Amino acid sequence: MQNVKRRLLNSDFCILNVEYLHHKEKIMPGFEYVDDELCCDSASISKIASKVKTPFYLYSHDTLKKNYQSYTDAFQTVDLLVCYACKANSNLSILRALGNMGSGMDVLSYGELFRALKAGISPEKIVFNGNGKTSEEMAYALQSGVFAFNVDSQNELFLLNEVAKANNIVARIALRVNPDINPLTHPYVATGLAKSKFGVPIHEAKEVYRTASTLENISVVGIHSHIGSQLSKVELYLETLKKIMALVKELHDIHIHLEFINLGGGIGIPYQESESMPHPKDLSTIISPLINDYRLILEPGRSIVGPAGVLVTRVLYIKHTHKKNFIVVDAGMNDLIRPSIYGAYHHVISATRHSNTEEIMYDIVGPICEEGDFIARERYMPRVKQGDLLIIKDAGAYGFSMSSNYNSRPRVSEVMVMDGKDYIIREREVCEDMICKESIPDILKEI
Ligand SMILES: *Cc1c(COP(=O)(O)O)cnc(C)c1O
C-alpha cells in the first residue's frame, strides 16, 4: 500500500491522500511491463509505435490462442465445436489464426461468410446466424456448404426452404429459440428477453419445429440460443439449457431428433478490475453434465479476442479547463465506439510506467467533433504528457470491427505479434480508399 496524491484539478489545492495500491493493475496475459516498457508478447509497444502510425490496434497471438484453448481444454468430455463469432473481430489473420487452432465460425452476413471462407475456414465448421438473412445470403451460404443455419423465425424458414429448393440443396437448420431470460447485461446486448427481436419464443418453438420437419428442403438438426453478451453469470446458461433440454425432449417425443445444441456466445470479460467474470471451465462444470450425447456448439466472440487486443493511441494535447483535465488523444469514437454507445469502460494505461505516485483525474477524449467522443471519463492516472503513448485495454473485440470512417478518418492499421515479432495484418487506409466508390455526376460539373 502506498499513499497516492490524487487531485481533481491542477488549480485544486485540496489534494486527496488515498490509500492506494500503486500500479496494482493486472496487466492481461500477453501484455506485460518489461523494464517499465509495456510489451505485447515481449515486443515493445513503443518500438512498434515508432514504425506504425498511431492509433493502431495491436493483438497478441499468444493470448488469442490461450483464450481459444481455454474453451477446448474446459470441455474435454464433450463433443465441442467452437464457432468463433466473427463480428467481434473479423480481420482475416485473426480468423485464420483461430482456424489454424481448429475453430469454426459464426457468421451473420454475406461479408462475414466471405471473410471466413477467404481465411480458409472449412464450411463444415461455419454456422450462419442473423435475424434478417436475405435470399442472396441464403443462396451463398447453401452453395458454400455451411454446417447449419440458425433460423430466427418461421417466415425465414419458408424462404430458406424455397431458396434451398431452387438450389437443389437441403438446408440444415437449428431454430434460434428465445428462452426469456434476463441476462443482467447492457440492454443493447441483452438478446434473450421476451421483448427481444431475436429468435422464436421458446413456448412457440415446438410448433415451428413441427412445421420445419414437413418442409422438403429443410433438415432439422439442432437448436440455438444466444441470450446476450458480456454475461457475468454461468447460471444463466444453466437456466437456458434446462429450458432447451425440456424442449429437446418434447421434440424427441414427436420424432424430431437433434444432433447439436448451440448455446451461443456471451461470456463476459473483466473490463474493470473489480468485475469478476466466468471462465469457460465454470461454464463446462455447470452445463457438461446436461449435454448428454449431443454435440455442443458455442459461439464465443468477446471472451476470445477482447483481452487479446489493445488500441494504441498517442497524446496530442493536454488541456486544463477550470472544470476538467483533458487528455486529447489521436484515437476517436470512429476507431473505438464502445465508450460512446454503451458507456463502456476500457482501462487505460501508459506504455511507459512511471514511478510517479501522484494521480490526476483526467477525461480522455478523441479529436472528433462530438461531445460523445470520449475514451474514458474521470479517470485517475499518473501524470500524462504530450506525446505519451496510451494503451486502451481489452479492445480486441468490437473495436476495429465497429470502427467507421466518420469525420473522414481513414480506418487504422491492425498489427499482430507472433513469437515476439510484429506483423501488419491490416494497413491503415488512405484517403483514396475512402472516396474510391464515390463519383460526381457530369451534371454537377456543368457550371
Ligand atoms: C454476438 C453474438 C455472439 C458472440 O457474442 P460474444 O458476447 O462476443 O461472445 C454469438 N452468437 C450470436 C448469435 C451473436 O449474435
PDBQT file of the ligand as one rigid body, heavy atoms in Angstrom, charges set to zero:
ROOT
HETATM    1  C1  LIG A 501     -22.765 -11.547 -30.898  1.00  0.00    +0.000 C 
HETATM    2  C2  LIG A 501     -23.108 -12.968 -30.930  1.00  0.00    +0.000 A 
HETATM    3  C3  LIG A 501     -22.218 -13.905 -30.404  1.00  0.00    +0.000 A 
HETATM    4  C4  LIG A 501     -20.932 -13.540 -29.702  1.00  0.00    +0.000 C 
HETATM    5  O1  LIG A 501     -21.163 -12.887 -28.506  1.00  0.00    +0.000 OA
HETATM    6  P1  LIG A 501     -19.947 -12.569 -27.506  1.00  0.00    +0.000 P 
HETATM    7  O2  LIG A 501     -20.589 -11.834 -26.406  1.00  0.00    +0.000 OA
HETATM    8  O3  LIG A 501     -18.982 -11.722 -28.266  1.00  0.00    +0.000 OA
HETATM    9  O4  LIG A 501     -19.353 -13.854 -27.079  1.00  0.00    +0.000 OA
HETATM   10  C5  LIG A 501     -22.548 -15.241 -30.527  1.00  0.00    +0.000 A 
HETATM   11  N1  LIG A 501     -23.690 -15.634 -31.132  1.00  0.00    +0.000 NA
HETATM   12  C6  LIG A 501     -24.572 -14.754 -31.640  1.00  0.00    +0.000 A 
HETATM   13  C7  LIG A 501     -25.808 -15.234 -32.283  1.00  0.00    +0.000 C 
HETATM   14  C8  LIG A 501     -24.316 -13.394 -31.559  1.00  0.00    +0.000 A 
HETATM   15  O5  LIG A 501     -25.200 -12.519 -32.045  1.00  0.00    +0.000 OA
ENDROOT
TORSDOF 0
